[in-house]
Amino acid sequence: MILVKDCAEVVSHILQVTVQDIYGERRQAHIAEARHYVYWLAKNYTRFSYPRIARAMKKDHSTVIHGVQKIDRQLANKDERTVVLCKQLQGELDRKFGNVDGKIIADCHENEIKELLPDLAMQLYTYAKQLRKDIQNEKSIAE
């Protein structure tokens, strides 16, 4: 599972902006642009909502929406720099994480684990329900 912090680390590496600046308050153009790419990656590579991404970034959800929409508009307009950067960022995430669902939960920050618990509990419930159904089907076939 890819987390917002993973997106921030990849953007930091590619755009040469520190992770501290990405999470910070500075408004310089290159830092704000890096944040927009983090928001865009997080929205496209995690199952997180805008509010959840905003909490992880210590921003307002409308700020995250604006950043994602800005990158989406640039992609729709085929802005060459944006297209190249997005492909590069996506490639780096794919290379770094490969099987994203296999990522170890121990890598999470405590607050991200707390936010993931409801989703994980729902997944476990769904798997258990399916398993129970499969067992019942096997029993009825055996009889």
C-alpha positions as CSV (number, residue, x, y, z in Angstrom):
1,M,0.0,0.0,0.0
2,I,1.4,3.4,-1.0
3,L,1.0,6.2,1.5
4,V,1.1,9.9,1.2
5,K,4.6,10.0,2.7
6,D,5.8,7.7,-0.1
7,C,4.4,10.1,-2.7
8,A,6.2,13.0,-0.9
9,E,9.5,11.1,-0.9
10,V,9.3,10.3,-4.6
11,V,8.4,13.9,-5.5
12,S,11.2,15.1,-3.2
13,H,13.7,12.9,-5.0
14,I,12.6,13.8,-8.5
15,L,12.0,17.5,-8.0
16,Q,14.9,18.1,-5.6
17,V,12.7,19.6,-2.9
18,T,13.1,18.5,0.7
19,V,10.4,16.5,2.3
20,Q,10.4,19.1,5.1
21,D,9.6,21.8,2.5
22,I,6.8,19.7,1.0
23,Y,5.2,19.4,4.4
24,G,6.1,22.9,5.4
25,E,4.4,26.3,5.0
26,R,6.8,27.9,2.4
27,R,5.0,29.2,-0.7
28,Q,7.8,29.4,-3.2
29,A,6.6,28.3,-6.6
30,H,8.8,25.2,-6.9
31,I,7.7,24.0,-3.5
32,A,4.0,24.6,-4.2
33,E,4.4,22.8,-7.5
34,A,6.0,19.8,-5.7
35,R,3.1,19.7,-3.3
36,H,0.6,19.6,-6.2
37,Y,2.5,16.6,-7.6
38,V,2.3,14.9,-4.2
39,Y,-1.5,15.6,-4.0
40,W,-1.9,14.2,-7.6
41,L,0.1,11.1,-6.9
42,A,-1.6,10.5,-3.6
43,K,-5.0,10.8,-5.2
44,N,-4.1,8.5,-8.1
45,Y,-2.0,5.9,-6.2
46,T,-3.8,5.6,-2.9
47,R,-7.4,4.9,-2.0
48,F,-7.4,8.0,0.2
49,S,-10.0,10.7,0.0
50,Y,-9.2,14.4,-0.4
51,P,-9.7,15.0,3.4
52,R,-7.5,12.1,4.3
53,I,-4.7,13.3,2.0
54,A,-5.1,16.8,3.4
55,R,-4.8,15.5,7.0
56,A,-1.6,13.7,6.0
57,M,-0.2,16.9,4.4
58,K,-1.5,19.1,7.2
59,K,-3.5,21.1,4.6
60,D,-7.1,21.9,3.9
61,H,-8.9,19.4,1.6
62,S,-9.8,22.3,-0.9
63,T,-6.1,22.9,-1.3
64,V,-5.5,19.3,-2.2
65,I,-8.5,19.4,-4.7
66,H,-7.0,22.5,-6.3
67,G,-3.6,20.9,-6.7
68,V,-4.9,17.7,-8.2
69,Q,-7.2,19.6,-10.6
70,K,-4.2,21.8,-11.6
71,I,-2.1,18.8,-12.6
72,D,-5.1,17.2,-14.3
73,R,-5.6,20.4,-16.4
74,Q,-2.0,20.5,-17.4
75,L,-2.1,16.8,-18.4
76,A,-5.4,17.4,-20.4
77,N,-3.6,20.3,-22.1
78,K,-0.7,18.0,-22.8
79,D,1.8,20.3,-21.1
80,E,5.0,18.6,-22.0
81,R,6.8,19.2,-18.7
82,T,3.8,17.9,-16.7
83,V,3.4,14.8,-18.8
84,V,7.1,13.9,-18.6
85,L,7.2,14.6,-14.8
86,C,4.0,12.5,-14.1
87,K,5.4,9.6,-16.1
88,Q,8.7,9.9,-14.3
89,L,7.0,10.0,-10.9
90,Q,4.6,7.1,-11.7
91,G,7.6,5.1,-12.9
92,E,9.5,5.8,-9.8
93,L,6.6,4.7,-7.6
94,D,6.1,1.5,-9.7
95,R,9.8,0.8,-9.5
96,K,10.1,1.5,-5.8
97,F,6.9,-0.3,-4.7
98,G,6.1,-2.8,-7.4
99,N,3.4,-4.8,-5.7
100,V,1.8,-1.9,-3.9
101,D,-0.7,-4.1,-1.9
102,G,2.3,-6.0,-0.5
103,K,3.8,-3.0,1.1
104,I,4.5,-3.6,4.8
105,I,2.2,-1.8,7.2
106,A,5.1,-1.4,9.6
107,D,6.3,1.3,7.2
108,C,3.3,3.5,8.1
109,H,3.3,6.5,10.4
110,E,1.1,5.9,13.5
111,N,-1.6,8.4,12.4
112,E,-1.8,6.7,8.9
113,I,-2.2,3.3,10.5
114,K,-5.1,4.7,12.6
115,E,-6.7,6.1,9.4
116,L,-6.2,2.8,7.6
117,L,-7.8,0.6,10.3
118,P,-11.4,1.1,9.1
119,D,-10.5,0.2,5.6
120,L,-8.4,-2.8,6.7
121,A,-11.2,-4.0,9.0
122,M,-13.7,-3.8,6.1
123,Q,-11.4,-5.7,3.9
124,L,-11.0,-8.4,6.5
125,Y,-14.7,-8.6,7.0
126,T,-15.3,-8.9,3.2
127,Y,-12.6,-11.7,3.0
128,A,-14.1,-13.5,6.0
129,K,-17.6,-13.3,4.5
130,Q,-16.4,-14.6,1.1
131,L,-14.5,-17.4,2.9
132,R,-17.6,-18.4,4.9
133,K,-19.6,-18.5,1.6
134,D,-16.9,-20.6,-0.1
135,I,-16.9,-23.1,2.8
136,Q,-20.7,-23.4,2.7
137,N,-20.6,-24.0,-1.0
138,E,-17.9,-26.7,-0.6
139,K,-20.1,-28.4,2.1
140,S,-23.2,-28.3,-0.1
141,I,-21.2,-29.8,-3.0
142,A,-19.8,-32.6,-0.8
143,E,-23.2,-33.5,0.4
